[in-house]
C-alpha cells in the first residue's frame, strides 16, 4: 500500500521534537488559563461542578493535531508512479549450435554432457533478455531447432526438448552444424552476430568442410565461439545398444576432440575457443561468453508525482478555525 509513498522533505519531521515541549508548557500554564477569585470561604455559595471546564483541554488537542498535520504537510508526502521504457542500442543475434551425437551422453559431466549443457545454456538464455537467440542441433547432419527469435519461452522449450535420438545420422558433422548456424544469421540486421558451437568430438561426417563454413561466417561478419566439451583421458561413453532391451551400453572410451580445428574456427572469425572438462568449467565458459557479448540497453524512467500535502494543510486549517470558533463561543470567558 505504501510502496510508492515518499516524503520529499523528511527533515521537517524533526519538528515533532518540539511538541513534547509544547505539551509541557501547556500543563505548566494550565492553571493560569482560567480566571481565579480568592475568597475566605465558599460556604455562602452554591457550588456546582460544571462539565464544560473539563472539556477545555480539547482546544489544546485540536491545536496540537493541527500543528502535527502542518509538520507532515511540510515534509511533502507524495506518491510516485514510475514507468520504465528500455531500448537496445546494440542488439545481438545468437545461434547456439549443439552437438547431439551419441557421445554427448558420456558421463564425465553430470549427469551427462548433453544435460549439463542444457542446464547451463538455459541460464545463458535467461540472462540475455535483449537479444534474439536461435538453436541448431547436429550430429551426422544438422537442422534448425529454433530460428532466431526474441521469444525466450520458445527458445527455452526447444532447448528442453533437445535430446539424443537415432533420427539424425550418427556422427559429428561440425561443418554442417556451423553452416546451418551461419545460414540462420546471414540475413540478420543485428549489429553483432554470434555463434556458439559446441562439440565433443572430431568432424567425421557431413558434406561441408568446417573451414569452408568458417569462411562463410567471416564473409557475413559472424563471430564464432567454439567449445570442446569432455574430460581429459577416458570417459564413460556409449559404446553399443542392447538389441533386446534397447538400453545403451556404456564403456570407457578415449576422449577425442579436434581442438586444433575448433581453435582455427574461433581465430578466423575473431571468436575464442574454450575447453569444458567438467560442469563448473562449462558454467564458467558461458558466463565468460555472456560477459564478452554484452547488449547495451538504455533505460528511460518516467516519474509521475501526486502531491498529498494539500489535504493535510486544509484539514489543519479547518482544525485551527474550529478551535478558534470554540474558544470564542462555547469556551468564551467573560472574566
C-alpha positions in Angstrom: 0.0 0.0 0.0 2.8 2.4 0.9 5.4 1.0 -1.5 5.4 4.2 -3.7 4.7 6.6 -0.8 7.6 9.1 -0.2 8.4 12.3 1.6 10.3 15.0 -0.3 11.5 16.9 2.8 11.6 14.4 5.6 13.9 16.6 7.7 10.9 18.6 8.8 9.9 15.6 11.0 12.5 16.8 13.5 9.9 19.5 14.4 7.9 16.8 16.2 10.5 17.0 18.9 9.0 20.5 19.8 5.6 19.0 20.5 6.6 17.5 23.9 7.9 20.9 24.9 4.5 22.4 23.9 2.7 19.8 26.0 4.9 20.5 29.0 4.4 24.3 28.6 0.6 23.7 28.4 0.5 21.8 31.7 2.7 24.4 33.4 0.5 27.3 32.3 -2.8 25.4 32.5 -3.8 26.8 35.9 -3.3 30.4 34.7 -5.6 29.9 31.7 -8.7 30.2 34.0 -9.6 33.3 36.0 -9.4 32.9 39.8 -11.1 34.7 42.6 -9.8 34.2 46.1 -12.3 34.5 49.0 -12.2 33.4 52.6 -14.9 30.8 52.3 -17.4 29.4 49.7 -19.9 28.5 52.4 -22.4 31.0 51.2 -22.2 29.9 47.6 -23.9 27.1 45.9 -21.0 25.1 44.4 -21.9 23.3 41.2 -19.3 21.3 39.3 -19.7 22.0 35.6 -18.9 19.6 32.8 -17.8 22.2 30.3 -14.5 23.2 32.0 -13.4 19.6 31.9 -13.6 19.7 28.1 -11.4 22.8 27.8 -8.2 20.7 27.1 -9.9 19.8 23.8 -8.8 23.2 22.4 -5.2 22.4 23.0 -5.6 18.9 21.5 -7.1 20.5 18.4 -4.2 22.9 18.1 -1.7 20.1 18.7 -3.3 17.9 16.0 -3.3 20.9 13.6 0.4 21.5 14.2 1.2 17.8 13.6 -0.7 17.9 10.3 1.2 21.0 9.3 4.6 19.4 10.0 3.6 16.3 8.0 2.5 18.6 5.2 5.8 20.5 5.3 7.6 17.1 4.7 5.7 16.9 1.4 4.2 13.5 1.3 3.5 12.2 -2.2 3.1 9.0 -4.2 5.4 8.2 -7.1 4.3 6.2 -10.2 7.4 5.0 -12.0 7.2 3.7 -15.6 10.2 2.4 -17.4 11.0 2.0 -21.1 14.0 0.3 -22.4 15.6 0.3 -25.8 18.6 -1.7 -27.1 21.2 0.4 -28.8 23.2 -2.7 -29.8 21.2 -5.8 -30.5 22.9 -9.2 -30.7 21.7 -12.2 -32.6 23.0 -15.5 -31.2 22.7 -19.1 -32.5 23.7 -22.0 -30.4 24.9 -25.0 -32.5 24.7 -28.0 -30.2 26.2 -31.5 -30.9 23.6 -34.1 -30.1 25.5 -37.2 -31.2 25.5 -40.3 -29.0 28.9 -39.4 -27.4 27.1 -36.4 -25.8 25.6 -38.9 -23.4 29.1 -39.5 -21.9 29.0 -39.3 -18.1 32.3 -37.3 -17.4 30.0 -34.3 -16.8 27.0 -34.8 -14.5 24.5 -36.3 -15.2 25.9 -36.4 -18.8 27.4 -33.9 -21.3 24.1 -33.1 -23.0 22.1 -32.5 -19.8 24.9 -30.4 -18.3 24.9 -28.2 -21.4 21.2 -27.8 -21.4 21.2 -26.6 -17.8 23.9 -24.0 -18.4 22.5 -22.9 -21.7 19.1 -22.3 -20.1 20.6 -19.8 -17.7 22.5 -18.2 -20.5 19.3 -17.7 -22.4 17.5 -16.2 -19.4 20.3 -13.7 -18.9 20.0 -12.3 -22.5 16.6 -10.5 -22.4 17.5 -8.0 -25.1 18.9 -10.5 -27.7 17.4 -12.8 -30.2 18.5 -16.5 -29.9 18.2 -19.5 -32.2 19.1 -23.2 -31.8 20.8 -25.6 -34.3 21.2 -29.3 -33.5 23.6 -31.5 -35.3 25.1 -35.0 -35.3 25.9 -36.7 -38.7 23.6 -34.0 -40.2 22.2 -30.8 -38.9 18.8 -28.9 -38.7 17.4 -25.7 -37.2 15.7 -26.4 -34.0 14.5 -22.8 -33.5 15.2 -19.8 -35.8 16.4 -16.7 -34.1 13.7 -15.2 -32.0 13.2 -12.8 -29.1 10.6 -15.1 -27.5 12.7 -16.7 -24.8 9.8 -19.1 -23.9 10.1 -20.7 -27.3 13.9 -21.0 -27.1 13.8 -22.5 -23.6 11.1 -25.0 -24.6 13.2 -26.0 -27.7 16.3 -26.3 -25.5 14.4 -28.5 -23.1 13.3 -30.8 -25.9 16.8 -31.4 -27.3 17.8 -35.0 -26.7 19.8 -37.8 -28.3 17.8 -40.0 -30.6 18.5 -42.1 -33.7 16.6 -39.9 -36.1 19.7 -38.0 -37.1 22.5 -39.9 -38.8 25.1 -40.7 -36.2 28.5 -38.9 -36.4 29.8 -35.4 -35.8 29.3 -33.0 -38.8 30.9 -29.9 -37.4 31.0 -28.2 -40.8 27.2 -28.9 -41.4 26.3 -27.6 -37.9 28.3 -24.4 -38.4 27.0 -23.8 -41.9 23.4 -24.2 -40.7 24.0 -21.7 -38.0 25.6 -19.3 -40.5 22.6 -19.7 -42.7 20.3 -18.6 -39.8 22.3 -15.4 -39.3 23.4 -14.4 -42.7 20.4 -12.1 -43.3 20.4 -10.7 -39.8 20.4 -6.9 -39.5 21.8 -7.0 -35.9 25.0 -5.1 -35.2 26.6 -8.2 -33.7 26.1 -11.8 -34.8 27.4 -14.7 -32.8 27.5 -18.5 -33.0 28.3 -20.7 -30.0 29.4 -24.0 -31.5 29.7 -26.9 -29.0 31.0 -30.4 -29.8 32.7 -33.3 -28.0 34.4 -35.0 -31.0 36.0 -34.6 -34.4 34.5 -33.8 -37.7 33.8 -37.2 -39.2 30.6 -36.7 -41.1 28.6 -34.3 -43.4 29.3 -32.8 -46.8 30.5 -29.3 -45.7 34.1 -28.8 -44.7 34.4 -26.9 -41.4 36.9 -24.4 -42.8 34.5 -23.6 -45.6 31.8 -23.0 -43.1 34.1 -20.7 -41.1 34.9 -18.7 -44.2 31.2 -18.2 -44.7 31.0 -16.9 -41.2 33.8 -14.5 -41.8 32.1 -13.3 -45.0 28.9 -12.5 -43.2 30.6 -10.9 -40.2 29.7 -13.6 -37.7 31.9 -14.3 -34.7 32.1 -17.9 -33.6 32.9 -19.1 -30.0 33.8 -22.8 -30.0 33.5 -25.1 -27.0 35.1 -28.6 -26.7 33.3 -30.5 -24.0 34.7 -33.6 -22.3 37.3 -34.5 -19.7 40.9 -35.4 -20.4 41.7 -39.1 -20.8 39.0 -41.8 -20.6 35.3 -41.2 -20.2 32.3 -43.5 -19.6 30.6 -43.2 -23.0 28.0 -45.1 -25.1 29.6 -48.0 -27.0 26.6 -50.0 -28.2 22.9 -50.7 -27.8 21.4 -53.8 -26.3 19.3 -55.2 -29.1 16.9 -57.0 -26.8 16.1 -54.1 -24.3 17.2 -51.1 -26.4 19.3 -49.8 -23.5 22.5 -48.0 -24.2 25.7 -49.8 -23.0 28.5 -47.7 -21.7 32.2 -48.3 -21.6 35.5 -46.5 -21.1 36.3 -44.5 -24.2 39.2 -42.2 -25.0 38.0 -38.5 -25.2 38.9 -37.2 -28.7 38.2 -33.6 -29.5 39.6 -31.8 -32.6 40.9 -28.8 -30.6 43.1 -27.5 -33.4 40.0 -27.3 -35.7 37.9 -25.5 -33.1 40.8 -23.1 -32.4 41.1 -22.3 -36.1 37.4 -21.7 -36.5 37.4 -19.3 -33.5 40.5 -17.5 -34.5 39.5 -16.9 -38.1 36.1 -15.4 -37.0 37.6 -13.3 -34.2 36.0 -15.5 -31.6 37.5 -17.6 -28.8 38.0 -21.4 -28.1 37.1 -22.9 -24.7 37.5 -26.4 -23.2 34.9 -27.6 -20.7 36.3 -30.6 -18.7 33.6 -30.5 -16.0 30.3 -28.9 -15.1 31.9 -26.0 -13.3 34.2 -25.2 -16.2 31.2 -25.3 -18.7 29.3 -22.9 -16.5 32.3 -20.5 -16.3 32.6 -20.6 -20.1 29.1 -19.5 -20.7 29.5 -16.8 -18.1 32.6 -15.5 -19.9 30.8 -15.5 -23.3 28.0 -13.7 -21.6 30.4 -11.0 -20.4 32.2 -10.7 -23.7 29.0 -10.3 -25.7 27.0 -7.6 -23.9 24.0 -5.8 -25.2 23.9 -2.1 -24.5 20.4 -1.4 -23.0 19.2 2.2 -22.5 16.6 2.6 -19.8 14.2 5.6 -19.6 12.3 6.2 -16.4 9.3 8.4 -16.1 8.2 9.7 -12.7 4.7 10.9 -12.0 4.3 12.5 -8.6 1.0 13.0 -6.9 1.4 15.6 -4.0 -0.5 14.7 -0.9 0.2 17.8 1.3 -2.7 19.9 0.2 -5.5 17.9 2.0 -3.3 18.0 5.2 -3.0 21.7 5.1 -6.7 22.2 4.5 -7.5 19.8 7.4 -5.1 21.6 9.7 -6.6 25.0 8.8 -10.1 23.5 9.5 -9.0 22.3 12.9 -7.5 25.7 13.8 -10.7 27.5 12.7 -12.8 25.1 14.7 -10.6 25.7 17.8 -10.9 29.5 17.4 -14.7 29.1 17.0 -15.0 27.0 20.2 -12.7 29.5 22.1 -14.9 32.4 21.0 -18.3 30.7 21.7 -18.6 27.6 23.9 -15.4 28.2 26.0 -15.6 32.0 26.0 -14.7 33.6 29.3 -16.1 37.0 30.5 -13.6 37.4 33.3 
